[in-house]
Amino acid sequence: MRAPSVTITEVGSNARDLLALRYEWHDVSATDTQFDERFHEWWRSERHHRRATVALTSEERPVGMANALIYSRMPSPGRPPARRVHAANVFLSPEFRRQGIAAALMSERVEHARAEGMVRVVLAPSEMSKPLYRFLGFRVADDLLRLDLT
């Protein structure tokens, strides 16, 4: 499913669209140059094991994003290597919500995982996003535990 008004594209070395959406997500209009540099440094160090996509309007305005961290399972004797994806940071500009764009962004992540032979996609959904993920075939996982350290 892809909304006709946007194009979904892979983020390369230049993460300026992700940065713009991160500012919008946190409702910050002023540019924080220290944050800009921290964000770009994070992307430079992380992008080799992450995949991110953005939704762009025909005017190339970024209006949505999805990020995925790729995990490789530790090798075990007698088991094939396996990788999984932790999807996160799915965000849409408010005026572009409920138009199928989030589904298109996540479908892109899922299809990439399938094409790469990964075994699982996991995520921690917000209450608002749970219907979308159920629609895409995600189910509740009973095999995870968590410990909050802060």
C-alpha positions in Angstrom: 0.0 0.0 0.0 1.5 3.3 -1.0 -0.2 6.7 -0.7 -0.1 8.3 -4.2 1.0 11.7 -2.9 4.4 10.6 -1.6 7.5 8.7 -2.7 9.2 6.3 -0.3 13.0 6.4 -0.6 15.9 4.9 1.2 18.1 7.2 3.3 21.7 7.2 2.3 24.7 9.0 3.8 22.9 12.3 4.0 20.3 12.1 6.8 19.0 15.7 6.6 15.4 14.5 5.9 15.6 12.3 9.0 16.9 15.2 11.0 14.1 17.5 9.8 11.5 14.9 10.8 13.1 14.4 14.2 12.8 18.1 14.9 9.2 18.0 13.7 8.5 14.9 15.9 9.7 16.8 19.0 7.9 20.0 17.9 11.0 22.1 17.8 11.2 24.9 15.3 14.6 26.4 16.2 17.7 24.5 14.9 20.0 23.2 17.7 23.4 23.1 16.0 24.8 20.8 18.7 21.9 18.4 18.1 22.4 18.6 14.3 26.0 17.5 14.8 25.1 14.8 17.3 22.4 13.5 15.0 24.7 13.4 12.0 27.4 11.7 14.0 24.9 9.1 15.2 23.8 8.4 11.6 27.5 8.1 10.5 28.2 5.6 13.2 24.9 3.7 13.0 24.0 3.5 9.3 26.0 0.4 8.6 23.6 -1.7 10.6 20.4 0.4 10.1 18.0 1.0 7.3 15.8 4.1 7.1 13.2 5.3 4.7 11.5 8.6 4.3 8.3 9.6 2.6 8.8 12.7 0.4 6.1 14.9 -1.3 6.4 15.8 -4.9 8.2 19.0 -3.7 10.6 16.7 -1.8 9.4 17.7 1.6 10.0 14.9 4.1 6.7 14.0 5.7 7.3 10.5 7.2 10.1 8.1 8.2 10.7 4.6 9.5 14.0 3.3 10.9 15.2 -0.3 11.4 18.1 -1.7 13.4 19.4 -5.0 12.0 20.6 -7.6 14.6 22.7 -10.6 13.8 22.2 -13.6 16.0 25.3 -15.0 17.7 26.3 -18.1 15.7 25.5 -21.5 17.2 26.7 -24.9 16.2 24.3 -26.7 13.9 22.1 -23.6 13.4 22.2 -21.3 10.3 23.0 -17.7 10.8 20.0 -15.5 11.3 19.2 -11.8 11.4 16.2 -9.8 12.6 15.0 -6.3 12.4 13.9 -4.0 15.2 11.6 -1.4 13.5 11.3 2.0 15.2 10.9 5.7 14.8 7.9 5.6 12.5 6.7 9.1 12.3 4.4 11.1 10.0 3.7 14.8 9.8 0.2 15.2 11.3 -1.5 16.3 8.1 -0.2 13.2 6.3 -1.5 10.6 8.8 -4.2 8.1 8.0 -3.4 8.1 4.3 -1.6 4.8 4.1 1.9 6.3 4.3 2.9 4.6 7.5 1.7 1.3 6.1 3.9 2.0 3.0 6.9 2.9 5.1 6.5 -0.3 7.2 5.7 -2.5 4.2 9.0 -1.3 2.8 10.8 -2.3 6.0 9.1 -5.7 6.0 9.8 -6.4 2.4 13.4 -5.5 2.8 13.7 -7.9 5.7 12.1 -10.7 3.7 14.4 -10.0 0.7 17.4 -10.2 3.0 16.3 -13.5 4.5 15.7 -12.1 8.0 13.7 -14.3 10.4 11.7 -11.6 12.3 10.6 -8.0 12.6 10.0 -6.7 16.1 8.8 -3.4 17.4 7.5 -1.6 20.4 4.3 0.1 19.2 2.6 3.1 20.6 -1.1 2.8 21.5 -2.0 4.9 18.4 0.0 2.6 16.1 -1.2 -0.8 17.2 -4.1 -1.0 14.7 -1.6 -0.3 11.9 0.7 -3.1 13.0 -2.1 -5.5 13.5 -3.3 -4.7 9.9 0.2 -5.5 8.6 0.1 -8.9 10.4 2.1 -8.2 13.5 1.0 -10.1 16.7 1.7 -9.7 20.4 4.9 -11.3 21.4 4.8 -13.2 24.7 8.5 -14.2 24.8 10.0 -10.8 25.6 10.8 -9.3 29.0 12.2 -5.9 29.8 14.0 -4.2 32.6 14.0 -0.3 32.7 17.3 1.0 34.1 16.3 4.6 34.5 
